[in-house]
Amino acid sequence: MTGGKSPFLWTLFSAGGTVAALLFPIHLFLTGLAFPLGWLDAPSHESLQDLVRHPLARLYLFVLISLPLFHWAHRFRYTLYDGLSLKHLAPLIVVVCYGGALLGTAMVVYTLWNLP
């Protein structure tokens, strides 16, 4: 991808990396250590359902999931280009990487939109 699309993709890469670096560790700590080890009381299923019904919580979950997908897509694309020397497959790689991120984002939107 060249021209005007590249700065937009680099912005998604940067935003996704920031979200992954700042928010994922918090979720991993809570769900992987604090709740299972009893350091914090785990929220009930009902309270989580109530939380996810709020539009800001859905927006947060959308950002938490979708932006790191674009970070992955950009990083994986350049790993395939530079690490595996597959630049000759550039059009296919772009479609697979960013198409996967777009598909994942669409699935997130669909799931969050259809939550009860």
Backbone as a chain_set.jsonl record, in Angstrom:
{"seq": "MTGGKSPFLWTLFSAGGTVAALLFPIHLFLTGLAFPLGWLDAPSHESLQDLVRHPLARLYLFVLISLPLFHWAHRFRYTLYDGLSLKHLAPLIVVVCYGGALLGTAMVVYTLWNLP", "coords": {"N": [[0.847, -1.168, 0.0], [0.583, 2.096, -0.873], [0.999, 5.669, -1.021], [-1.718, 7.681, 0.081], [-2.848, 5.899, 1.893], [-1.064, 4.636, 3.591], [-0.179, 6.328, 5.849], [-2.552, 6.307, 7.364], [-2.789, 3.584, 8.004], [-0.47, 3.268, 9.521], [-1.177, 4.866, 11.648], [-3.309, 3.388, 12.761], [-1.802, 1.16, 13.482], [-0.1, 2.263, 15.434], [-1.972, 3.204, 17.359], [-3.218, 0.786, 18.017], [-1.05, -0.609, 19.118], [-0.545, 0.958, 21.357], [-2.927, 0.651, 22.812], [-2.804, -2.104, 23.247], [-0.486, -2.244, 24.797], [-1.123, -0.76, 27.069], [-3.71, -1.47, 28.036], [-4.19, -4.276, 27.799], [-2.391, -5.587, 29.694], [-3.635, -4.926, 32.131], [-6.099, -6.271, 31.98], [-5.186, -8.899, 31.737], [-3.878, -9.179, 34.191], [-6.05, -8.916, 35.974], [-7.912, -10.989, 35.158], [-6.259, -13.195, 34.978], [-4.703, -13.407, 37.275], [-5.488, -11.838, 39.672], [-8.329, -12.295, 40.135], [-8.574, -15.219, 39.951], [-6.764, -16.025, 41.995], [-7.894, -14.974, 44.208], [-7.252, -12.45, 45.14], [-8.74, -10.265, 44.528], [-12.266, -9.787, 44.617], [-14.131, -11.56, 42.308], [-16.213, -10.23, 39.767], [-19.77, -10.711, 39.556], [-21.652, -12.681, 37.181], [-23.989, -11.396, 36.43], [-23.464, -8.713, 37.108], [-21.416, -8.139, 35.332], [-22.814, -8.427, 32.925], [-24.598, -6.286, 33.181], [-22.766, -4.192, 33.127], [-21.666, -4.41, 30.523], [-23.829, -3.741, 29.028], [-23.863, -1.017, 28.968], [-23.294, 1.779, 26.859], [-20.729, 3.06, 26.784], [-19.056, 1.118, 27.834], [-19.259, -0.795, 25.852], [-18.099, 0.596, 23.744], [-15.507, 0.815, 24.782], [-14.792, -1.936, 24.83], [-14.869, -2.431, 22.088], [-12.733, -0.809, 21.172], [-10.667, -1.984, 22.667], [-10.477, -4.495, 21.496], [-10.531, -4.222, 18.645], [-8.542, -2.295, 17.738], [-5.972, -3.441, 18.494], [-6.057, -5.584, 16.679], [-5.545, -4.378, 14.207], [-3.006, -3.453, 14.756], [-1.679, -5.908, 14.981], [-2.066, -6.798, 12.314], [-0.585, -4.967, 10.765], [2.009, -5.298, 11.843], [2.432, -8.044, 11.343], [2.264, -8.075, 8.571], [4.591, -6.623, 7.807], [6.472, -8.262, 8.945], [6.223, -10.545, 7.369], [7.031, -9.428, 4.941], [9.709, -8.424, 5.431], [11.011, -10.253, 7.193], [10.523, -12.811, 6.124], [10.926, -12.383, 3.485], [8.859, -11.98, 1.518], [7.921, -10.082, -0.277], [7.093, -10.183, -2.886], [4.587, -11.208, -2.782], [2.953, -9.176, -2.004], [0.323, -7.929, -2.6], [-1.485, -10.023, -1.897], [-0.776, -10.503, 0.764], [-1.44, -8.06, 1.969], [-4.224, -8.077, 1.65], [-4.919, -10.374, 3.136], [-3.898, -9.79, 5.731], [-4.947, -7.169, 6.507], [-7.547, -7.602, 5.773], [-8.21, -9.656, 7.528], [-8.072, -8.232, 9.94], [-10.118, -6.385, 9.487], [-12.298, -8.142, 9.227], [-12.304, -9.287, 11.79], [-12.866, -6.966, 13.261], [-15.406, -6.391, 12.263], [-16.763, -8.604, 13.27], [-16.578, -8.063, 15.994], [-18.087, -5.705, 16.154], [-20.591, -6.706, 15.331], [-21.082, -8.597, 17.376], [-21.042, -7.0, 19.735], [-23.119, -5.26, 19.135], [-25.297, -6.938, 19.121], [-25.572, -7.897, 21.675], [-27.503, -8.754, 24.55]], "CA": [[0.0, 0.0, 0.0], [1.355, 3.32, -0.961], [0.19, 6.867, -1.142], [-2.438, 8.21, 1.227], [-3.34, 4.87, 2.812], [-0.04, 4.206, 4.529], [-0.23, 7.026, 7.142], [-3.716, 5.836, 8.114], [-2.467, 2.26, 8.542], [0.513, 3.46, 10.583], [-1.916, 5.395, 12.796], [-3.979, 2.247, 13.379], [-0.746, 0.358, 14.099], [0.335, 2.942, 16.656], [-3.07, 3.191, 18.333], [-3.38, -0.592, 18.473], [0.066, -0.937, 20.005], [-0.749, 1.671, 22.62], [-4.019, -0.037, 23.525], [-2.297, -3.409, 23.692], [0.52, -2.067, 25.846], [-1.671, -0.153, 28.283], [-4.937, -2.073, 28.551], [-4.11, -5.739, 27.905], [-1.821, -6.053, 30.969], [-4.625, -4.784, 33.203], [-7.056, -7.371, 31.849], [-4.482, -10.146, 32.051], [-3.666, -9.225, 35.63], [-7.324, -9.173, 36.66], [-8.518, -12.289, 34.845], [-5.289, -14.276, 35.083], [-4.113, -13.512, 38.608], [-6.208, -11.262, 40.812], [-9.588, -12.998, 40.406], [-8.393, -16.643, 40.27], [-6.043, -16.226, 43.243], [-8.676, -14.425, 45.312], [-6.759, -11.151, 45.59], [-9.901, -9.393, 44.366], [-13.506, -10.532, 44.391], [-14.544, -11.57, 40.903], [-17.579, -9.727, 39.594], [-20.752, -11.73, 39.194], [-22.051, -12.693, 35.782], [-25.027, -10.384, 36.264], [-22.871, -7.376, 37.132], [-20.713, -7.967, 34.057], [-23.833, -8.19, 31.905], [-25.066, -4.904, 33.347], [-21.696, -3.303, 32.676], [-21.522, -4.48, 29.073], [-24.994, -3.092, 28.41], [-23.624, 0.426, 28.879], [-22.646, 2.119, 25.581], [-19.299, 3.357, 26.938], [-18.36, -0.159, 28.014], [-19.191, -1.416, 24.523], [-17.08, 1.339, 22.996], [-14.234, 0.382, 25.346], [-14.502, -3.284, 24.335], [-14.576, -2.299, 20.666], [-11.362, -0.291, 21.06], [-9.767, -2.98, 23.253], [-10.321, -5.652, 20.611], [-10.295, -3.931, 17.223], [-7.274, -1.619, 17.434], [-4.854, -4.389, 18.46], [-6.114, -6.389, 15.454], [-4.838, -3.638, 13.169], [-1.596, -3.486, 15.146], [-1.193, -7.215, 14.548], [-2.055, -6.884, 10.853], [0.54, -4.181, 10.249], [3.254, -5.952, 12.274], [2.559, -9.32, 10.644], [2.534, -7.743, 7.167], [6.002, -6.287, 7.625], [7.253, -9.458, 9.278], [6.241, -11.375, 6.163], [7.836, -8.741, 3.928], [11.124, -8.298, 5.758], [11.549, -11.451, 7.825], [10.428, -13.984, 5.248], [11.19, -11.92, 2.107], [7.697, -12.306, 0.691], [7.391, -8.85, -0.882], [6.465, -10.499, -4.167], [3.193, -11.545, -2.493], [2.431, -8.007, -1.297], [-1.138, -7.743, -2.656], [-2.152, -11.081, -1.136], [-0.486, -10.283, 2.188], [-2.248, -6.919, 2.405], [-5.625, -8.513, 1.745], [-5.062, -11.324, 4.247], [-3.651, -9.141, 7.026], [-5.936, -6.138, 6.824], [-8.862, -8.236, 5.666], [-8.432, -10.343, 8.8], [-8.362, -7.216, 10.95], [-11.451, -5.864, 9.2], [-13.256, -9.191, 9.56], [-12.366, -9.334, 13.252], [-13.567, -5.764, 13.709], [-16.826, -6.583, 11.929], [-17.305, -9.571, 14.225], [-16.713, -7.355, 17.27], [-19.251, -4.813, 16.029], [-21.791, -7.55, 15.313], [-21.281, -9.192, 18.704], [-21.395, -5.962, 20.699], [-24.417, -4.705, 18.762], [-26.356, -7.906, 19.384], [-25.635, -8.324, 23.077], [-28.81, -8.434, 25.144]], "C": [[0.893, 1.231, 0.0], [0.416, 4.495, -0.999], [-0.462, 7.246, 0.165], [-2.883, 7.171, 2.231], [-2.319, 4.519, 3.894], [-0.058, 4.991, 5.845], [-1.418, 6.585, 8.0], [-3.427, 4.483, 8.754], [-1.431, 2.361, 9.652], [-0.155, 4.028, 11.838], [-2.655, 4.273, 13.52], [-2.977, 1.344, 14.096], [-0.336, 0.967, 15.441], [-0.74, 2.907, 17.74], [-3.282, 1.784, 18.888], [-2.273, -1.036, 19.41], [-0.073, -0.271, 21.359], [-1.83, 0.999, 23.454], [-3.525, -1.373, 24.075], [-1.313, -3.259, 24.845], [-0.076, -1.558, 27.151], [-2.851, -0.917, 28.877], [-4.875, -3.586, 28.701], [-3.495, -6.198, 29.225], [-2.798, -5.951, 32.142], [-5.608, -5.948, 33.167], [-6.411, -8.719, 32.173], [-4.242, -10.281, 33.547], [-4.95, -9.589, 36.361], [-7.824, -10.587, 36.425], [-7.554, -13.454, 35.014], [-4.704, -14.467, 36.465], [-5.052, -13.075, 39.729], [-7.508, -12.002, 41.134], [-9.361, -14.473, 40.737], [-7.697, -16.89, 41.607], [-6.755, -15.623, 44.447], [-8.164, -13.108, 45.849], [-7.858, -10.102, 45.517], [-11.128, -10.275, 44.166], [-13.898, -10.422, 42.921], [-15.962, -11.029, 40.792], [-18.517, -10.856, 39.187], [-21.092, -11.611, 37.71], [-23.074, -11.585, 35.508], [-24.438, -8.983, 36.246], [-22.065, -7.114, 35.859], [-21.689, -7.727, 32.914], [-24.355, -6.759, 31.976], [-24.015, -3.912, 32.846], [-21.609, -3.265, 31.162], [-22.73, -3.883, 28.351], [-24.785, -1.591, 28.233], [-22.871, 0.745, 27.585], [-21.159, 2.435, 25.702], [-18.477, 2.086, 27.143], [-18.233, -0.882, 26.678], [-18.161, -0.717, 23.649], [-15.681, 0.939, 23.472], [-13.849, -1.004, 24.822], [-14.186, -3.276, 22.845], [-13.135, -1.84, 20.461], [-10.361, -1.326, 21.553], [-9.498, -4.14, 22.302], [-9.9, -5.257, 19.206], [-8.955, -3.266, 16.945], [-6.069, -2.561, 17.505], [-4.894, -5.333, 17.254], [-5.379, -5.687, 14.318], [-3.349, -3.521, 13.484], [-0.979, -4.813, 14.701], [-1.054, -7.269, 13.035], [-0.846, -6.163, 10.274], [1.874, -4.852, 10.594], [3.478, -7.258, 11.503], [2.877, -9.095, 9.172], [4.02, -7.476, 6.961], [6.925, -7.416, 8.069], [7.341, -10.378, 8.066], [7.094, -10.749, 5.076], [9.322, -8.856, 4.23], [11.728, -9.589, 6.311], [11.57, -12.659, 6.911], [10.63, -13.644, 3.775], [10.062, -12.295, 1.142], [7.083, -11.068, 0.044], [6.721, -9.115, -2.22], [4.993, -10.897, -3.997], [2.458, -10.384, -1.813], [0.912, -7.856, -1.407], [-1.908, -8.784, -1.835], [-1.967, -10.869, 0.363], [-1.325, -9.136, 2.734], [-3.699, -7.342, 2.6], [-5.824, -9.438, 2.933], [-4.916, -10.62, 5.593], [-4.742, -8.138, 7.377], [-7.356, -6.655, 6.663], [-9.209, -8.985, 6.937], [-8.772, -9.37, 9.913], [-9.754, -6.629, 10.739], [-12.538, -6.885, 9.542], [-13.415, -9.31, 11.074], [-13.105, -8.143, 13.827], [-15.056, -5.88, 13.427], [-17.482, -7.559, 12.898], [-17.502, -8.929, 15.595], [-17.938, -6.452, 17.24], [-20.535, -5.623, 16.082], [-22.098, -8.1, 16.708], [-21.72, -8.151, 19.714], [-22.768, -5.367, 20.399], [-25.554, -5.638, 19.17], [-26.357, -8.463, 20.802], [-26.971, -7.928, 23.673], [-28.731, -7.234, 26.071]], "O": [[1.83, 1.353, 0.789], [-0.805, 4.34, -1.008], [0.149, 7.15, 1.229], [-3.268, 7.535, 3.342], [-2.698, 4.141, 5.002], [0.041, 4.364, 6.9], [-1.303, 6.5, 9.223], [-3.777, 4.255, 9.912], [-1.503, 1.616, 10.628], [0.25, 3.712, 12.956], [-2.635, 4.208, 14.749], [-3.257, 0.827, 15.177], [-0.24, 0.268, 16.45], [-0.451, 2.615, 18.901], [-3.499, 1.611, 20.087], [-2.52, -1.752, 20.38], [0.245, -0.866, 22.388], [-1.665, 0.803, 24.658], [-3.795, -1.723, 25.224], [-1.314, -4.07, 25.77], [0.418, -1.893, 28.227], [-2.978, -1.001, 30.099], [-5.454, -4.131, 29.642], [-4.025, -7.124, 29.839], [-2.786, -6.794, 33.039], [-5.915, -6.541, 34.201], [-7.028, -9.574, 32.808], [-4.385, -11.367, 34.109], [-4.956, -10.445, 37.245], [-8.126, -11.308, 37.376], [-7.992, -14.593, 35.179], [-4.255, -15.562, 36.804], [-5.369, -13.858, 40.626], [-7.762, -12.308, 42.299], [-9.911, -14.95, 41.729], [-8.009, -17.868, 42.287], [-6.28, -15.743, 45.576], [-8.596, -12.678, 46.918], [-7.909, -9.175, 46.326], [-11.036, -11.372, 43.615], [-13.984, -9.326, 42.368], [-16.815, -11.334, 41.626], [-18.104, -11.829, 38.555], [-20.851, -10.583, 37.077], [-23.02, -10.923, 34.472], [-24.866, -8.146, 35.451], [-22.036, -5.987, 35.365], [-21.422, -6.914, 32.03], [-24.531, -6.103, 30.949], [-24.35, -2.911, 32.215], [-21.491, -2.188, 30.578], [-22.638, -3.556, 27.168], [-25.469, -0.965, 27.423], [-21.91, 0.054, 27.248], [-20.394, 2.104, 24.795], [-17.34, 1.992, 26.68], [-17.211, -1.512, 26.406], [-17.433, -1.367, 22.899], [-14.777, 0.748, 22.659], [-12.707, -1.219, 24.416], [-13.328, -4.033, 22.389], [-12.403, -2.424, 19.662], [-9.319, -1.528, 20.929], [-8.404, -4.705, 22.307], [-9.009, -5.88, 18.629], [-8.284, -3.646, 15.986], [-5.205, -2.483, 16.632], [-3.847, -5.838, 16.848], [-4.666, -6.332, 13.549], [-2.523, -3.494, 12.572], [0.105, -4.84, 14.119], [-0.036, -7.734, 12.523], [-0.164, -6.689, 9.394], [2.759, -4.961, 9.745], [4.594, -7.537, 11.064], [3.668, -9.835, 8.587], [4.637, -8.032, 6.053], [8.06, -7.501, 7.599], [8.404, -10.925, 7.769], [7.805, -11.456, 4.362], [10.101, -9.323, 3.399], [12.837, -9.969, 5.933], [12.521, -13.439, 6.922], [10.519, -14.517, 2.914], [10.307, -12.863, 0.077], [5.871, -11.006, -0.162], [5.861, -8.341, -2.641], [4.241, -10.917, -4.971], [1.458, -10.594, -1.126], [0.259, -7.669, -0.381], [-2.877, -8.446, -1.155], [-2.908, -11.04, 1.137], [-1.862, -9.229, 3.837], [-4.323, -6.998, 3.604], [-6.804, -9.298, 3.665], [-5.724, -10.835, 6.496], [-5.383, -8.248, 8.422], [-8.268, -6.192, 7.347], [-10.356, -8.963, 7.383], [-9.648, -9.638, 10.735], [-10.487, -6.402, 11.702], [-13.581, -6.524, 10.087], [-14.532, -9.422, 11.579], [-13.884, -8.285, 14.77], [-15.878, -5.508, 14.264], [-18.628, -7.362, 13.302], [-18.483, -9.218, 16.281], [-18.731, -6.435, 18.182], [-21.467, -5.265, 16.802], [-23.244, -8.067, 17.157], [-22.664, -8.379, 20.471], [-23.501, -5.009, 21.321], [-26.642, -5.183, 19.522], [-27.084, -9.415, 21.088], [-27.515, -6.877, 23.336], [-29.741, -6.835, 26.65]]}, "num_chains": 1, "name": "protein.A"}
